């Protein structure tokens, strides 16, 4: 089972990473001003990760594939790492779909 890890950035913002069972980060959040907002972001990932249309598949300027997960209001709630291929990116999306709904939360902030 995956887990969300909450941490605090050097600028005081909170962020979360969704990690797969192997410990690899599969989704990283933006910075949040409060821990409560960060926790709301986690709940949003759990809900929106089950809706295919919320995943936006992208290609970076250097040709690497990645994806963003968006909330119902269109705001990005998490982004993936850069992948070498679109197939690897698509596997990353499937991993988020599988791990997010039942992931535990570990607070390191």
C-alpha positions as CSV (number, residue, x, y, z in Angstrom):
1,X,0.0,0.0,0.0
2,X,1.2,3.5,-0.8
3,X,1.6,6.4,1.6
4,X,1.4,10.1,1.6
5,X,4.3,11.8,3.3
6,X,3.8,15.4,4.6
7,X,6.9,17.5,5.0
8,X,7.8,21.1,5.6
9,X,9.8,23.1,3.1
10,X,12.6,25.5,4.1
11,X,10.3,28.4,3.3
12,X,7.7,27.1,5.8
13,X,5.3,25.7,3.3
14,X,3.9,22.2,3.6
15,X,4.0,19.6,0.8
16,X,3.1,16.0,0.3
17,X,4.6,13.2,-1.8
18,X,2.7,10.1,-2.7
19,X,5.0,7.1,-2.5
20,X,4.4,3.7,-4.0
21,X,4.9,0.5,-1.9
22,X,8.5,0.4,-3.2
23,X,9.1,3.9,-1.7
24,X,9.4,5.7,-5.0
25,X,7.7,9.1,-5.2
26,X,4.9,8.9,-7.8
27,X,3.2,12.3,-7.2
28,X,4.4,15.5,-5.6
29,X,2.3,18.4,-4.5
30,X,2.7,22.1,-4.7
31,X,3.5,24.1,-1.6
32,X,0.7,24.8,0.9
33,X,0.6,27.7,3.4
34,X,-1.0,25.5,6.1
35,X,-0.9,21.9,7.1
36,X,-4.7,21.8,6.9
37,X,-4.6,22.8,3.3
38,X,-2.0,20.2,2.6
39,X,-4.2,17.5,4.2
40,X,-7.1,18.7,2.0
41,X,-4.8,18.3,-1.0
42,X,-4.2,14.7,0.0
43,X,-8.0,14.0,0.3
44,X,-8.4,15.6,-3.1
45,X,-5.8,13.3,-4.6
46,X,-7.5,10.2,-3.1
47,X,-10.8,11.3,-4.7
48,X,-9.6,12.7,-8.0
49,X,-7.1,9.9,-8.7
50,X,-10.0,7.6,-9.6
51,X,-11.2,9.9,-12.4
52,X,-9.3,9.3,-15.7
53,X,-10.1,12.7,-17.1
54,X,-8.3,14.4,-14.1
55,X,-4.9,13.2,-15.3
56,X,-3.3,15.5,-17.8
57,X,-0.6,13.8,-19.8
58,X,2.2,16.2,-20.9
59,X,5.6,16.4,-22.5
60,X,8.3,18.7,-21.2
61,X,10.5,21.0,-23.4
62,X,13.3,18.4,-23.3
63,X,10.9,15.6,-24.6
64,X,10.4,13.8,-21.3
65,X,6.8,12.6,-20.4
66,X,5.1,13.5,-17.2
67,X,1.6,14.1,-15.8
68,X,-0.4,16.3,-13.6
69,X,-3.5,15.4,-11.5
70,X,-6.1,18.1,-11.4
71,X,-9.0,18.8,-9.1
72,X,-12.6,19.3,-10.3
73,X,-11.9,23.1,-10.4
74,X,-8.9,22.5,-12.8
75,X,-6.3,23.3,-10.2
76,X,-3.2,21.1,-10.3
77,X,-3.0,19.1,-7.0
78,X,0.1,17.0,-7.9
79,X,2.7,16.3,-10.6
80,X,4.8,13.3,-11.5
81,X,8.5,13.0,-12.1
82,X,9.9,13.1,-15.6
83,X,9.7,9.8,-17.4
84,X,11.8,8.5,-20.3
85,X,8.8,7.3,-22.2
86,X,5.0,7.8,-22.5
87,X,4.6,4.1,-21.5
88,X,6.5,4.7,-18.2
89,X,4.4,7.8,-17.6
90,X,1.2,5.8,-18.2
91,X,2.5,3.2,-15.7
92,X,3.0,6.1,-13.2
93,X,-0.6,7.1,-13.6
94,X,-1.8,3.6,-13.0
95,X,0.3,3.5,-9.9
96,X,-1.3,6.7,-8.6
97,X,-4.7,5.2,-9.3
98,X,-3.8,2.0,-7.4
99,X,-2.0,3.5,-4.4
100,X,-3.8,6.8,-3.6
101,X,-7.2,5.7,-2.4
102,X,-6.1,3.6,0.5
103,X,-2.7,5.3,1.2
104,X,-1.8,6.0,4.8
105,X,-0.5,9.4,5.8
106,X,2.9,9.9,7.5
107,X,3.5,13.4,8.9
108,X,7.2,14.4,9.0
109,X,6.5,18.1,9.4
